[in-house]
Amino acid sequence: MSSLSTFCIEASLRYSGRSIPIYTKLRMQLPKNTFTCLLGESGCGKTSLLRQIAGFNDDVSSSEFVVTDDNKEPSLIDLSSQVAYMAQQDLLMPWMNVLDNVLLSDDLSRPLFHKKTSTQYEKREQALLLLARLGVAEAAYHKPNQLSGGMRQRVALARTLIQDKPIVLMDEPFAALDAFNRYKLQDLAAQMLADKTVVLVTHDAQEALRLGEQILLFPNVEKKPNEGREAFQFIKPRLPNTTIPRAINAELGLYQAQLLEHMGVVSC
């Protein structure tokens, strides 16, 4: 995987009972070690595409999805073992403490009855260090119902990071948080996922601009192709020439106004 610089994706999707496809002949490129934001209104297909990348195909009547590299002679790639997924809800197990929740995916990969190994103890120490970096080390042995919403999302981020997958998919993970916690988590995500290929689904133009090294904007629903007669086209808005997470300032505000115009929310 280290030789790849870009994942090239082609996808089409139609759900059961719908005559019009979600998208047809969609093409996108995911540069390695880059934060890509999928931005658009509700129902445009952001989460559907994220689920295709993750390999989730439930309730799909017609789905095509191919990933290749960007070499001169591209070869097919299976992403199923290379992906960590962070949902909008924290999905913490209420009967488990924070530390055990962080280690859940690691524990599920082992036989039900087994002796603890040195690797498991090392993983436990790694989880504690992650919780410390995320500012929730003191809650390692608390149950989820003892945590605030912001703390729960930090735990969910730690659970995602501990998997150490090269590709991280995030489905509006900060949408339910207040502004203060949302900005803090955005900063932490940008810092701690800097060496990953990240795809973040969002409907928040400001969040996309703060975190996106690439923004792929879904067209408005009424402008999308119907019945597969036309290939899907992303809108690729201009971005500030600064590193992420970008500061919220006047420059970002100007780009946000332009982006909202692209989305059809305002007219400039």
Residue pairs with C-beta under 8 A, 6 or more apart in sequence:
1 82
1 166
4 32
4 69
4 70
4 77
5 31
5 32
5 70
6 29
6 30
6 31
6 32
6 69
6 70
7 29
7 30
7 32
7 67
7 68
7 69
7 70
7 77
7 79
7 167
7 197
8 27
8 28
8 29
8 67
8 68
8 69
8 70
8 74
9 26
9 27
9 28
9 29
9 30
9 53
9 65
9 66
9 67
10 25
10 26
10 27
10 64
10 65
10 66
11 23
11 26
11 28
11 49
11 52
11 63
11 64
11 65
11 66
12 21
12 23
12 24
12 25
12 26
12 62
12 63
12 64
12 65
12 228
13 21
13 22
13 23
13 45
13 48
13 49
13 52
13 60
13 62
13 63
13 64
14 20
14 21
14 22
14 60
14 61
14 62
14 63
15 22
15 59
15 60
15 61
16 59
16 60
16 61
17 61
19 227
20 226
20 227
21 62
21 227
21 228
22 45
22 48
23 45
23 48
23 49
23 224
23 225
23 232
24 225
24 228
24 230
24 231
24 232
25 228
25 231
25 232
26 49
26 231
26 232
26 234
27 231
27 232
28 216
28 234
29 70
30 36
30 167
30 197
30 199
31 197
31 213
31 214
32 166
32 197
33 194
33 195
33 196
33 197
34 197
34 198
34 213
34 214
35 190
35 193
35 198
35 200
35 211
35 212
35 213
35 214
35 244
36 197
36 198
36 199
36 200
36 212
36 213
36 214
36 215
36 216
37 199
37 200
37 201
37 202
37 207
37 208
37 211
37 212
37 214
37 215
37 216
38 46
38 49
38 50
38 199
38 200
38 201
38 202
38 216
38 218
39 46
39 202
39 203
39 204
39 205
39 208
39 212
39 215
39 216
39 217
39 218
39 259
39 263
40 46
40 203
40 217
40 218
40 219
40 263
41 203
41 218
41 220
41 221
41 263
42 203
43 221
44 218
44 219
44 220
44 221
44 224
45 218
46 201
46 202
46 203
46 218
47 171
47 201
50 169
50 171
50 199
50 201
51 57
52 63
52 65
53 65
53 79
53 83
53 167
53 169
53 199
54 79
54 83
54 85
54 169
55 79
55 80
55 83
57 63
66 76
67 76
67 77
67 78
67 79
68 74
68 75
68 76
68 77
69 75
69 77
79 167
82 165
82 166
82 167
83 165
83 167
83 168
83 169
84 160
84 161
84 163
84 165
84 167
84 168
84 169
85 160
85 168
85 169
85 170
85 171
86 156
86 157
86 160
86 168
86 169
86 170
86 171
86 173
87 156
87 171
87 173
88 171
88 172
88 173
88 175
88 176
89 176
90 144
90 152
90 153
90 155
90 156
91 156
92 98
92 101
92 144
92 152
92 155
92 156
93 100
93 101
93 104
93 144
94 143
94 144
94 145
95 143
96 104
96 143
96 144
97 140
97 141
97 142
97 143
98 131
98 136
98 139
98 140
98 141
98 142
98 143
98 144
98 147
98 155
99 124
99 127
99 128
99 131
99 140
99 141
100 107
101 144
101 155
101 159
102 127
102 130
102 131
102 155
102 158
102 159
102 162
103 123
103 124
103 127
103 159
103 162
104 159
105 159
105 162
105 163
106 120
106 123
106 162
106 163
123 162
126 162
127 158
127 162
128 137
128 140
130 158
130 161
130 162
131 137
131 139
131 140
131 154
131 155
131 158
133 192
134 154
134 155
134 157
134 158
134 188
134 192
135 154
136 147
136 151
136 154
136 155
136 158
139 146
139 147
139 151
139 155
144 152
144 155
147 155
149 176
149 177
149 178
149 181
150 177
150 178
150 181
150 184
150 185
153 173
153 174
153 177
153 181
153 185
154 185
154 188
156 173
157 173
157 185
157 188
157 189
157 192
160 168
160 170
161 192
161 193
165 196
166 196
166 197
167 196
167 197
167 198
167 199
168 193
168 196
168 197
168 198
168 199
169 198
169 199
170 189
170 198
170 199
170 200
170 201
171 201
172 201
172 202
172 203
173 185
173 189
173 200
174 181
174 182
174 185
174 186
174 207
175 202
175 203
175 204
177 185
182 207
183 210
183 248
186 207
186 210
186 211
186 245
187 245
189 198
189 211
190 210
190 211
190 244
190 245
191 245
200 207
200 208
200 211
200 212
202 208
205 256
205 259
205 260
205 263
205 265
206 248
206 252
206 256
208 215
208 259
209 215
209 239
209 240
209 246
209 252
209 255
209 256
209 259
210 244
210 245
210 246
210 248
210 252
211 244
211 245
211 246
212 239
212 244
213 239
213 244
214 236
214 239
215 236
215 237
215 239
215 259
216 234
216 235
216 236
217 234
217 235
217 236
217 237
217 259
217 262
217 263
218 224
218 234
218 235
219 233
219 234
219 235
220 263
220 264
224 232
225 231
225 232
235 262
237 255
237 258
237 259
237 262
238 255
238 258
239 255
240 246
240 251
240 252
240 255
246 252
257 266
257 268
258 268
260 266
261 267
261 268
